[in-house]
Amino acid sequence: MSPAKHAKPWSKDDVAMLKKLYGKKVVHRDIAKQLKRTVGAIESKAKEIGITAKR
C-alpha cells in the first residue's frame, strides 16, 4: 500500500528551493517553515530526489 497523499504537490520551484537550502546546510525544521511543509515531508522529498544528508 502506498502512503496517503494529503499535501499539495511539489512544484519545480519548491524542489529547487529544497535543493538550494540543502546545499546551504539549512536544518530540516527551517526548510519546513520556509516551504510551509512538515519536517517529514522535507525528509521524504529529499530522500526521493537523492539529496539526503545527516542533519
Rosetta blueprint (number, residue, H / E / L):
1 M L
2 S L
3 P L
4 A L
5 K L
6 H L
7 A L
8 K L
9 P L
10 W L
11 S L
12 K H
13 D H
14 D H
15 V H
16 A H
17 M H
18 L H
19 K H
20 K H
21 L H
22 Y H
23 G H
24 K L
25 K L
26 V L
27 V L
28 H H
29 R H
30 D H
31 I H
32 A H
33 K H
34 Q H
35 L H
36 K L
37 R L
38 T L
39 V H
40 G H
41 A H
42 I H
43 E H
44 S H
45 K H
46 A H
47 K H
48 E H
49 I L
50 G L
51 I L
52 T L
53 A L
54 K L
55 R L
